[in-house]
Amino acid sequence: MIPGLIIKGIGGFYYVKTDLGIFECKARGIFRKDSFTPLPGDKVSISVSNEENKIGNIEEISPRTTQLTRPAVANVTQIAIVIAIRSPQPDFMLLDKLLITVERKDISAIICLNKIDLDKEAEYIKIIEAYKKAKYKVIALSSMNGAGFGELEFALKGNTTVFAGQSGVGKSTILNKVLDSYVMETGKVSDKIERGRHTTRHAELIELKSGGFVVDTPGFSSFDISGFEANELQNYYPEFHEYFGKCKFTGCMHISEPSCEVKAALEKGRIDRRRYERYVEFCNVLKENQRKKYY
């Protein structure tokens, strides 16, 4: 059998990148029987039924390290969340919800702050400082003058990176610039899997010259956090972690409790106040959801 990587799946066909080229494969019936669907990003082993036409079958799928549902993709190592400094205005509630999801799935994150050429007052610097306090890497970008794209290329190297963000933030423009500059030449393969202009209809891993892959997602304007309780939320805020176990009360949620080290760090400016206020808001929402569930 030949090892490979699923880079795209359409209509029950999976396109698997191997050292011998890209094979069009069907999945064995045992996967359907077990209700297990192969995903882009899966590491697989295939058998070859027609070497000349690059046709095969997926025989085995290796265990996944991560899995996303939107887009449906496996073994992602990094998520690049795109926000714009202007047009549209940055939605920090959405950004923080996405970061919470990233933390829950134990995936690395970078924040791409786009359209900085529209920010004449350099307000974007405050955003960078706020999220640096939260332990996140922020890359300031401008598709107009190319600022930040060298840094972005370095951050993408060796990773399988999903791009996500609010509609209209310039995510597709960023990706097109990245792909035009850094995408591997695939020749006839591109025609076979119908990759023309960039599209978000299907999740597709696109290989970069520098090593690694990128994946696009459809833009969206809302995103919910769910599936966990209010007292777990603090675990998904990296800037809180160094203060865990130092508060007076064991079950401290860092909101109204006295002698709280997180709140002390907040007063000293070590934690961004607005991001903390959104934490409190999310916590209240989760508490209300819990209350509704039991009454």
C-alpha positions in Angstrom: 0.0 0.0 0.0 1.0 3.6 -0.6 0.9 6.3 2.1 -0.7 9.6 1.2 -2.7 12.6 2.3 -6.3 13.4 1.4 -6.2 17.0 -0.1 -9.8 17.2 -1.3 -13.1 15.2 -1.3 -16.0 15.7 -3.7 -19.0 13.5 -4.2 -17.5 10.4 -2.6 -14.2 10.7 -4.4 -11.0 11.6 -2.5 -7.9 13.0 -4.0 -4.9 11.7 -2.3 -1.4 13.2 -2.6 1.4 10.5 -2.7 5.0 10.4 -3.7 3.7 8.9 -7.0 1.3 11.8 -7.7 -2.3 12.5 -6.9 -4.7 9.5 -7.0 -8.5 9.7 -7.3 -9.8 7.2 -4.7 -12.9 5.7 -3.3 -13.2 4.7 0.3 -13.7 1.1 1.2 -17.1 0.1 2.3 -15.9 -0.7 5.9 -15.7 3.1 6.5 -19.3 3.6 5.5 -20.3 0.7 7.6 -18.7 2.3 10.6 -20.2 5.7 9.7 -16.6 7.0 9.4 -16.1 9.7 6.7 -12.6 10.4 5.3 -11.7 14.0 5.5 -9.2 16.3 3.8 -6.1 16.3 6.0 -6.4 12.6 6.8 -3.2 10.5 6.5 -4.2 7.4 4.6 -2.9 4.2 2.9 -4.2 3.4 -0.5 -4.1 0.5 -2.9 -3.7 1.2 -6.6 -6.2 -0.2 -9.1 -5.1 1.8 -12.2 -1.6 3.3 -11.9 -1.7 4.9 -15.4 -4.9 6.8 -14.6 -4.0 7.3 -11.0 -7.0 5.5 -9.6 -7.1 3.8 -6.2 -8.9 2.9 -3.0 -8.4 4.2 0.5 -7.6 1.1 2.7 -6.6 2.7 6.0 -6.9 6.0 7.8 -4.5 6.9 10.5 -5.7 8.2 13.9 -6.5 12.0 13.8 -4.8 14.5 16.1 -7.5 17.1 15.5 -10.8 17.4 13.7 -12.9 20.5 12.7 -16.5 20.4 11.5 -16.5 23.9 9.8 -14.7 23.2 7.5 -14.7 19.4 7.7 -10.9 18.8 7.9 -8.6 16.7 9.9 -5.1 17.1 11.5 -5.1 20.9 11.4 -2.1 22.3 13.4 -3.0 26.0 13.2 -5.9 28.4 12.7 -5.3 31.8 11.2 -8.2 34.1 12.3 -8.6 37.1 10.1 -10.0 40.4 11.4 -10.0 43.8 9.7 -9.1 47.1 11.3 -11.8 48.8 9.2 -14.6 47.9 6.8 -15.9 45.9 8.6 -15.1 47.0 12.1 -13.4 44.3 14.1 -15.8 42.0 15.9 -13.8 41.1 19.1 -16.7 39.0 20.5 -16.5 36.8 17.4 -12.7 36.7 17.6 -12.7 35.7 21.2 -15.3 33.0 20.5 -13.1 31.5 17.8 -10.1 31.6 20.1 -12.0 29.8 22.8 -12.8 27.1 20.2 -9.2 26.9 19.2 -8.1 26.5 22.8 -10.7 23.7 23.4 -9.3 21.8 20.4 -5.7 22.4 21.5 -4.8 23.9 18.1 -2.3 26.8 17.8 -3.7 30.2 16.6 -2.4 33.3 14.9 -4.4 36.5 14.5 -4.2 38.2 11.1 -5.1 41.9 11.5 -5.8 43.0 8.0 -6.3 46.4 6.2 -3.9 48.3 8.4 -3.4 50.7 5.5 -6.9 52.1 6.3 -5.8 52.8 9.9 -4.4 56.3 9.8 -4.2 56.6 13.6 -2.4 53.3 14.0 -5.1 52.0 16.3 -4.1 48.4 15.3 -1.1 48.7 17.6 -3.4 48.6 20.6 -5.1 45.4 19.3 -1.7 43.8 18.9 -0.7 44.7 22.4 -4.1 43.4 23.8 -3.7 40.0 22.2 0.0 39.7 23.0 -1.0 39.9 26.6 -3.2 36.9 25.8 -0.2 35.0 24.5 -1.3 35.1 20.8 0.8 36.0 17.8 -0.7 38.9 15.8 0.4 39.6 12.3 -0.5 43.1 10.9 -1.3 42.8 7.1 -2.0 45.0 4.2 -2.8 43.5 0.8 -2.4 46.9 -0.7 1.2 47.4 0.1 2.2 43.8 1.0 3.0 44.5 4.7 3.3 41.5 6.9 3.1 38.8 4.2 6.7 37.7 4.7 5.9 37.2 8.4 2.7 35.3 7.5 4.6 33.0 5.1 7.1 32.1 7.9 4.1 31.4 10.3 2.5 29.1 7.7 5.6 27.1 7.0 5.3 23.4 8.1 1.7 23.8 9.3 -1.7 22.8 8.1 -3.5 26.1 8.6 -7.2 26.8 8.3 -8.1 30.4 7.6 -11.3 31.7 9.3 -13.0 35.0 9.9 -15.9 37.3 9.5 -17.3 37.9 6.1 -15.7 40.9 4.3 -12.4 41.0 6.3 -10.3 40.3 3.2 -9.6 36.6 4.0 -9.9 35.5 0.3 -7.7 38.4 -0.8 -5.0 37.3 1.7 -5.3 33.7 0.6 -5.1 34.6 -3.1 -2.0 36.7 -2.4 -0.5 33.8 -0.4 -1.4 31.3 -3.1 -0.1 33.4 -6.0 3.2 33.9 -4.3 3.8 30.7 -2.4 1.6 27.8 -3.8 3.2 24.8 -5.2 3.0 24.3 -9.0 0.7 21.3 -9.5 0.3 21.4 -13.3 -2.2 18.9 -14.6 -3.2 17.9 -11.1 -5.0 21.3 -10.7 -7.2 20.5 -13.7 -7.9 17.0 -12.5 -9.3 18.3 -9.1 -10.8 21.3 -10.7 -8.9 23.9 -8.8 -9.2 27.1 -10.7 -9.9 30.4 -9.0 -10.0 30.0 -5.2 -13.3 28.6 -3.9 -14.7 27.8 -0.5 -17.4 25.3 -1.6 -15.2 22.4 -0.5 -12.4 22.1 2.0 -9.2 21.7 0.1 -5.6 21.5 1.3 -3.4 23.6 -0.9 0.4 23.0 -0.7 2.8 25.8 -0.2 6.3 26.0 -1.6 7.7 26.7 1.9 6.2 23.5 3.2 2.7 23.1 4.8 -0.8 23.5 3.6 -3.6 26.1 3.8 -7.4 25.6 3.9 -10.1 28.3 3.4 -13.4 28.5 5.2 -16.6 30.3 4.2 -17.0 33.7 5.9 -19.5 34.0 8.7 -21.0 36.7 11.0 -22.0 34.7 14.0 -20.5 31.9 16.1 -21.7 30.2 19.3 -19.7 28.8 22.2 -21.3 25.7 23.7 -20.6 22.2 24.9 -18.9 23.2 28.2 -19.9 24.9 31.5 -19.1 28.3 32.8 -16.5 27.2 35.3 -14.4 25.7 32.4 -14.2 28.9 30.4 -11.2 30.2 32.3 -9.2 27.2 31.0 -9.4 28.7 27.5 -7.8 32.0 28.3 -4.1 31.6 28.1 -3.4 34.9 29.9 -5.1 33.4 33.1 -3.0 30.3 33.3 0.0 31.6 35.3 -2.4 32.7 38.0 -4.2 29.4 38.5 -3.9 28.0 42.0 -2.8 31.4 43.4 -6.3 32.8 44.2 -7.7 32.6 47.7 -10.6 30.3 46.7 -10.0 27.0 45.0 -13.1 27.4 42.7 -12.4 31.0 41.8 -14.0 32.1 38.5 -12.2 35.5 38.6 -15.3 37.6 38.6 -16.7 38.5 42.0 -14.4 36.6 44.3 -12.1 38.4 46.7 -8.3 38.0 46.7 -8.3 36.9 43.0 -4.9 36.9 41.3 -6.4 37.2 37.8 -8.2 40.4 38.9 -5.0 41.7 40.5 -3.2 41.1 37.2 -6.0 42.9 35.4 -5.5 46.0 37.6 -1.8 45.9 37.0 -2.4 46.0 33.2 -1.1 42.5 32.6 -4.5 41.3 31.2 -6.4 43.3 28.6 -9.5 44.9 30.3 -11.8 44.7 27.3 -11.0 41.0 26.6 -11.6 40.3 30.4 -15.0 42.1 30.2 -15.9 39.8 27.2 -14.8 36.8 29.4 -17.3 37.9 32.1 -20.0 38.3 29.4 -19.4 34.9 28.0 -19.4 33.4 31.5 -22.8 34.9 32.2 -24.2 33.5 29.0 -22.9 30.0 29.8 -24.4 30.3 33.3 -27.7 31.3 31.9 -27.6 28.4 29.4 -26.9 26.0 32.3 -29.8 27.5 34.2 -32.2 27.0 31.3 -31.1 23.4 30.8 -32.2 22.4 34.3 -35.4 24.5 34.6 
